[in-house]
C-alpha cells in the first residue's frame, strides 16, 4: 500500500472546538438548554473576569455576568456568527455592565463604599504586586478603566473597543494613554516612590 493511501484511509480528526461551539450555538437557537449550558460553562469565567475588571466589584460582576447570559439566551437569534461567540458574549457583557452603570449611579456609590470598608481578600502566594495592580485598575476613572480592560487585558483593538463602548477609536486611544499614565502614577505612589 502506498504512503498516499494511508493518509486517505486515516479517520477524520474529531471536530475542532470552534466547530463544536458552532453546533452548540445552533442547538441553543432551537431552545436546547443543554447546548446553551455548554456555552455558558465554556465562557462564564472569562465573562465574569471581564465584568469584574470593568466594575471593580465582585457582587456587581456576578450580577452583570448573570445579566449578560440572560441577554445572550434571549437574543441568541441575533448572533449572526460574523465574529466568534466569545467576542459576541463579551460585547453583550460590556453592554450589561454599561447599562447597569447608567441605570443607578447611586447604587454604584453605595456598592463602592461597601467595597472600601471590606478588606481585600489575600491570595495565597501573592507578593502583593498583583493586588496592587488590581487595586490601581479599580481606582481608574470608569472610561479609562473600561478601555484599559478591553484593550490591554482582553486584547481588543481600538476599533473594537470603541464599538463596544460607543466611542471613537481615537477616544479609545486617548483613554488608554490616560489609564497607563494614571496606573504608573498610582503604582509609583504605592511602591513608596514619589
C-alpha distance (Angstrom), angle and dihedral (degrees) to the residues before:
residue distance angle dihedral
X1 . . .
X2 3.82 . .
X3 3.77 121.5 .
X4 3.82 89.9 -117.0
X5 3.81 91.2 60.1
X6 3.79 92.5 53.5
X7 3.80 90.1 59.7
X8 3.79 91.2 49.2
X9 3.80 92.5 51.5
X10 3.81 95.0 47.4
X11 3.80 109.1 111.4
X12 3.80 117.0 -110.1
X13 3.77 117.0 -91.6
X14 3.79 114.7 -107.3
X15 3.80 117.5 -92.8
X16 3.79 118.0 -72.6
X17 3.81 117.0 -114.2
X18 3.83 91.5 -109.0
X19 3.81 91.2 54.2
X20 3.78 90.4 45.8
X21 3.78 89.7 50.1
X22 3.81 91.1 49.9
X23 3.82 88.5 55.5
X24 3.81 90.3 50.4
X25 3.81 89.9 51.3
X26 3.80 91.6 50.9
X27 3.81 92.0 48.2
X28 3.81 91.4 46.4
X29 3.81 89.4 52.1
X30 3.81 86.2 59.5
X31 3.83 89.1 55.7
X32 3.81 95.6 -97.4
X33 3.81 100.9 156.1
X34 3.80 91.7 -171.8
X35 3.80 90.7 60.0
X36 3.79 91.3 47.8
X37 3.79 89.6 49.7
X38 3.81 88.5 56.8
X39 3.80 89.8 52.0
X40 3.79 89.3 47.6
X41 3.80 93.3 50.6
X42 3.80 91.9 48.1
X43 3.82 94.8 50.8
X44 3.82 109.0 24.7
X45 3.81 96.5 92.4
X46 3.80 94.0 51.1
X47 3.80 92.7 44.1
X48 3.81 90.2 49.4
X49 3.82 90.3 49.0
X50 3.79 90.6 51.7
X51 3.81 92.1 48.1
X52 3.80 91.7 46.4
X53 3.77 92.8 51.8
X54 3.79 91.9 46.6
X55 3.80 96.2 46.9
X56 3.79 100.4 30.2
X57 3.80 89.0 -144.6
X58 3.82 128.3 96.4
X59 3.80 95.7 -148.1
X60 3.80 92.4 49.6
X61 3.79 90.7 44.9
X62 3.80 91.2 53.1
X63 3.81 91.1 49.6
X64 3.80 92.6 46.6
X65 3.81 91.6 47.7
X66 3.78 90.3 51.8
X67 3.80 90.9 46.8
X68 3.80 91.3 49.1
X69 3.80 92.8 54.8
X70 3.80 92.5 44.2
X71 3.80 88.6 52.5
X72 3.80 91.3 45.1
X73 3.81 91.2 53.1
X74 3.79 93.1 48.3
X75 3.83 94.2 43.7
X76 3.78 100.1 37.3
X77 3.79 89.8 115.5
X78 3.83 87.3 64.7
X79 3.81 92.3 58.5
X80 3.81 101.5 103.8
X81 3.78 97.6 -177.5
X82 3.83 93.9 -119.7
X83 3.80 86.8 129.9
X84 3.77 132.5 21.7
X85 3.78 118.9 -76.4
X86 3.82 87.5 -114.4
X87 3.81 91.5 58.9
X88 3.80 91.4 45.7
X89 3.81 94.5 49.1
X90 3.82 89.5 47.6
X91 3.79 88.9 54.5
X92 3.82 90.2 49.1
X93 3.82 89.1 49.9
X94 3.82 92.6 49.5
X95 3.80 89.0 51.4
X96 3.82 90.4 48.8
X97 3.81 90.9 52.4
X98 3.79 94.2 45.9
X99 3.80 92.6 45.0
X100 3.77 91.8 50.2
X101 3.80 91.7 48.3
X102 3.80 91.8 50.2
X103 3.81 91.5 47.7
X104 3.73 99.3 60.1
X105 3.78 123.6 13.2
X106 3.81 89.7 166.1
X107 3.78 91.0 56.2
X108 3.80 89.4 50.2
X109 3.80 90.6 53.4
X110 3.82 91.7 51.6
X111 3.80 92.3 48.1
X112 3.79 91.8 47.8
X113 3.82 90.4 50.7
X114 3.81 90.9 52.8
X115 3.80 89.8 47.2
X116 3.79 90.5 54.5
X117 3.81 91.9 51.8
X118 3.82 95.3 48.8
X119 3.80 113.0 78.0
X120 3.81 114.5 -121.3
X121 3.78 114.9 -102.4
X122 3.78 115.1 -106.3
X123 3.75 116.0 -126.7
X124 3.76 121.4 -147.6
X125 3.78 113.4 -104.4
X126 3.80 95.1 8.3
X127 3.77 111.6 136.3
X128 3.78 90.4 -158.7
X129 3.79 96.7 -100.0
X130 3.79 93.8 101.9
X131 3.80 91.5 45.9
X132 3.80 90.0 48.7
X133 3.80 90.3 52.0
X134 3.83 93.2 46.9
X135 3.81 90.4 48.1
X136 3.80 90.9 48.5
X137 3.82 91.4 50.2
X138 3.81 90.1 49.2
X139 3.82 89.9 53.1
X140 3.80 93.5 56.3
X141 3.79 117.7 106.9
X142 3.81 107.8 -95.5
X143 3.82 96.5 -107.6
X144 3.79 93.4 51.1
X145 3.82 91.6 42.0
X146 3.81 93.3 51.6
X147 3.80 92.9 49.4
X148 3.82 92.1 44.7
X149 3.81 92.3 50.6
X150 3.80 95.3 46.3
X151 3.80 97.0 41.2
X152 3.80 107.0 29.4
X153 3.80 100.4 29.8
X154 3.81 103.0 32.1
X155 3.79 97.8 28.2
X156 3.78 100.9 -126.4
X157 3.80 115.5 157.0
X158 3.79 120.2 -111.9
X159 3.82 89.1 -105.3
X160 3.81 91.8 52.5
X161 3.80 92.0 43.7
X162 3.79 90.9 49.2
X163 3.80 91.8 49.3
X164 3.80 92.2 50.3
X165 3.79 93.4 48.2
X166 3.81 97.4 37.2
X167 3.81 94.3 -117.3
X168 3.80 134.6 115.9
X169 3.80 120.2 -92.5
X170 3.81 88.6 -116.6
X171 3.79 90.3 55.3
X172 3.80 88.6 50.3
X173 3.80 89.8 54.0
X174 3.80 91.7 48.1
X175 3.82 91.8 48.7
X176 3.81 90.8 48.9
X177 3.80 90.6 51.7
X178 3.80 89.4 48.9
X179 3.82 91.6 48.4
X180 3.80 92.7 50.7
X181 3.81 92.0 48.0
X182 3.81 92.6 48.8
X183 3.81 92.2 45.4
X184 3.78 91.3 51.5
X185 3.81 90.3 50.6
X186 3.82 93.1 47.1
X187 3.80 94.0 47.2
X188 3.80 91.6 46.6
X189 3.81 89.8 52.1
X190 3.81 92.0 45.7
X191 3.79 91.9 52.4
X192 3.80 91.3 52.8
X193 3.80 97.0 -106.9
X194 3.78 115.6 130.8
